[in-house]
Every structure is written in structure tokens, then in C-alpha cells.
Amino acid sequence: MDIQITKNTSPKEKPEASVLGFGKYFTDHMFIMDYTPDKGWHDARIVPYGPLELSPACTALHYGSEIFEGLKAYRRPDGGIQLFRPLENARRMNRSAERLCLPEFPEEMFMEALRVLIDLDKDWVPSAPNTSLYIRPFMFGNDENLGVHSVKHATFVIILSPVGSYYKEGLNPVKIMIEDQDVRAVRGGTGEAKCGGNYAASNRAGERAEKKGYSQVLWLDGVERKYIEEVGAMNVLFLINGVVVTPQLRGSILPGITRKSIIELLKSEGYPVEERLISVDELAEAMANGTLEEAFGSGTAAVVSPIGALIYKDKEYVVNGGKIGKLTQHLYDTLTGIQWGKSEDKFGWTVKL
Ligand SMILES: *Cc1c(COP(=O)(O)O)cnc(C)c1O
């Protein structure tokens, strides 16, 4: 792939680690590439980070044909930079593309675009504890045409954002509201695709939860509102009676790479893990009788996020005394150890740049 590079002649001041937060600052460059049926993917370029020029009739703005990915580049103790399972992101993006009738983006090109862009902006990979460079590849339909049909012109972009920890409060347990009105996704819909539309549909419940003082919602299945699905931007796992249980993937849940890694890690340590249907009644019972020992969300942004309380039908259940559990802490330490290159990666999950 031939990438045209236009260097930014007025690079920005890099923010202090303490103010980073999540997704507020962007590096000096971005990667862009276009697709049309006759030319395929073409015109790969890295240009100074800045506004995109779009037609007001651009497909994504009207009909929501947009997909994205999220992964991180980590600063190793030796100063090098590494990625965590980036091929999984490339593959998932192509599954999302297939669902939304966007063109496939070849995995090798995905990897090369990442390498070249991150190399150019490598000084933006922060080194303070718990900081990283968040990578946001995305693709959208970019036809100038209000007719409803599948996309011809697509645009693929990668932007980079230095980030601190996802939650302002750090690794503290959050309160989660079990949502029994709105639904996020149904089987056969786009729930297992990483697309912007899923988030647009989630915002109302998220706002309602926030007004009540809870940080996110836990979704139930869209048909019966009976089975646990996932949390806002995270998958969810429970430790019930010594067994880790998590909802099985059946079409409406986003197949998280953190979720997959946790399952593989637990299995390698001999921990019992079950991927199956979990009804909200089963969970309520486990909360009431104390067999729910720990609950946590999993995702690239926060890695592992302990759940300190669950609210269902206005009743609040405290989980593990509102504190982070031993297993949750162990998973956080193990995963972040591998991601930042502080502990041995016996799974071969990391890719050095
Ligand atoms: C991205 C995402 C996740 C987490 O996936 P990871 O690959 O672990 O980052 C979970 N749920 C939703 C809805 C997501 O968009």
C-alpha cells in the first residue's frame, strides 16, 4: 500500500497526563482512504488531523452507515510501543462492515495503516501509569445521494487520542441500572456490529440512568426483556457461587475482545466459565441470597470495570459490599500487565510496533 504523507507543520502541544481523560485530545495526524467499486480501496493518505469535508447529502449523516473500532497502543517499560490483539479489531470491523453493507477493509492494510500512523505520532503515546494511545478506526458511507441503497463510496479513517483512565474516579466500582424499558438491540439487528447507530439508540436510557445517579445501564434482551445482555459500551461478567458466568453471544451482543481475552485467561487458569443465558430473575435471586460475589464490565476503554451496585425496578442491590472483588482485581492486574508489557504475554496477544 502506497501511503501519501503530508506532515503537520504546526504540531500541537501535548497535554499533561493528569488532564487526559478519555477521547478529548487528538494527535497531529490521521489516516484516510477511500473506496469506490471501480477503484477499490485507493488514495491512502496521512494528513494533519483536522475537519473532514463532507457533502451534506453524505450517506452516513442520513442513514447511519457507520462502523468503528477501538483499540490502544501501550508504552512498554522499555520505551517501546505495543498493541493488544489488533487483528481481532480488523476482523471484527469487517464483520461489522458485512452487516452494514460497507466494503471489506483488508486486514494487512488495517495493520499497515496503524503502524505507519502510530509511528508518525509515536511521541503522542503517553508513558504515565494507566495512560495509553486510544486508536479509533472508523468507516462510513460517503455517497452524495439521498436515495436509500447500499453504499458505493466509503471512507475509512483512523484518528488517535492519548487517554488516561476511562473513569474519573479510577478503578472504583460503579452503579449500574438494569434497563427494563428501552432496548439496545435485537437478534437479527445490528447489536453484534460495532456501529454508531447502536449508541444513538442507547442514549435515552443512559440519560435516564445518569439523572438517577447511576453511571450506565445494563441491557436486557430486546424480545422478552428477560435475559441479561451487556452494559453500555462493555460486556458484563458475574461471579456466582465460584463460577464466572457471562451472557452467550447470540447475535444481539457486541463480541468484545476484552471479554474473549478474559474467558481465555480464566480457562487457562482452570477457572470455571459459563457462556449462557442469564435471566434477570436468576441475577436478582443471586443478589438477594448473596451468591452473586462479583460483577464487572469488560471493554478496551476501561479494561475491567467493577460493578458495586445493581438497580432493578428501583431496588438497589449492593455487590461485594460495594468494593472491587478479588477476581475482578486479579483480571485487571493480569490484563493490564500484559497490555503495558509489564508481565509475560504467554498468549501472544501483543504486537510490538
Ligand atoms: C466496543 C464495545 C464493547 C467492548 O469490546 P472490546 O473489544 O472489549 O473493547 C462492548 N460493548 C459494546 C456495545 C461495544 O461497542
The ligand as an SDF file (V2000), in Angstrom:
LIG
                    3D

 15 15  0  0  0  0  0  0  0  0999 V2000
  -16.6530   -1.9840   21.9140 C   0  0  0  0  0  0  0  0  0  0  0  0
  -17.7850   -2.4950   22.7300 C   0  0  0  0  0  0  0  0  0  0  0  0
  -17.6160   -3.4330   23.7590 C   0  0  0  0  0  0  0  0  0  0  0  0
  -16.2560   -3.9100   24.2380 C   0  0  0  0  0  0  0  0  0  0  0  0
  -15.4850   -4.5030   23.2560 O   0  0  0  0  0  0  0  0  0  0  0  0
  -13.8950   -4.6150   23.4330 P   0  0  0  0  0  0  0  0  0  0  0  0
  -13.4560   -5.2510   22.1730 O   0  0  0  0  0  0  0  0  0  0  0  0
  -13.6460   -5.4240   24.6220 O   0  0  0  0  0  0  0  0  0  0  0  0
  -13.4020   -3.2150   23.5840 O   0  0  0  0  0  0  0  0  0  0  0  0
  -18.7300   -3.9230   24.4040 C   0  0  0  0  0  0  0  0  0  0  0  0
  -19.9610   -3.4850   24.0650 N   0  0  0  0  0  0  0  0  0  0  0  0
  -20.1670   -2.5740   23.1020 C   0  0  0  0  0  0  0  0  0  0  0  0
  -21.5480   -2.1550   22.8020 C   0  0  0  0  0  0  0  0  0  0  0  0
  -19.0940   -2.0490   22.3980 C   0  0  0  0  0  0  0  0  0  0  0  0
  -19.3010   -1.1300   21.4570 O   0  0  0  0  0  0  0  0  0  0  0  0
  1  2  1  0
  2  3  1  0
  2 14  2  0
  3  4  1  0
  3 10  2  0
  4  5  1  0
  5  6  1  0
  6  7  2  0
  6  8  1  0
  6  9  1  0
 10 11  1  0
 11 12  2  0
 12 13  1  0
 12 14  1  0
 14 15  1  0
M  END
$$$$
